[in-house]
Amino acid sequence: MRTLHLPHNVRVVGTANMDETTRNFSPKVLDRAFSIEFNEVDLTAFPMASGPVPTESFRQLAKRLVDPQNP
């Protein structure tokens, strides 16, 4: 059996589409995964971008995900 060692600063994040065109997750999957379900999302509550998002914004977000103590 092969193993994969992940450093403490690596997070694995994914998304899944859950609507009438997809099947639900099995109880076994839900038992082993941390999931957040958004039933109703108000997209008008989010500011509209006036153009491309600067790369630096993503770098700052990545730093916070890796080290939540890093502002």
C-alpha positions, 0 to 999 in steps of 0.5 A, a space after each residue: 500500500 502506498 502512502 501520501 504524506 502531506 505537510 501541516 501547511 497543506 489543505 485539501 479543498 474541493 467543491 461538489 454540485 448538489 442539485 436535481 442533476 446530481 446524486 447525493 453523497 453516500 452516508 459513508 462519504 459524509 461520515 468521513 468528510 467535513 462538508 458545508 452546505 449552502 441552500 440559498 445563496 444571495 449573490 447580490 450580497 457580494 460586491 461586483 468586481 469591476 475588473 480582474 482580481 489582482 493576483 496578490 489577493 489570491 496570495 493573501 488568501 492562500 497565506 491565511 488558509 495555510 496559517 490562520 494566525 497570519 493576517 
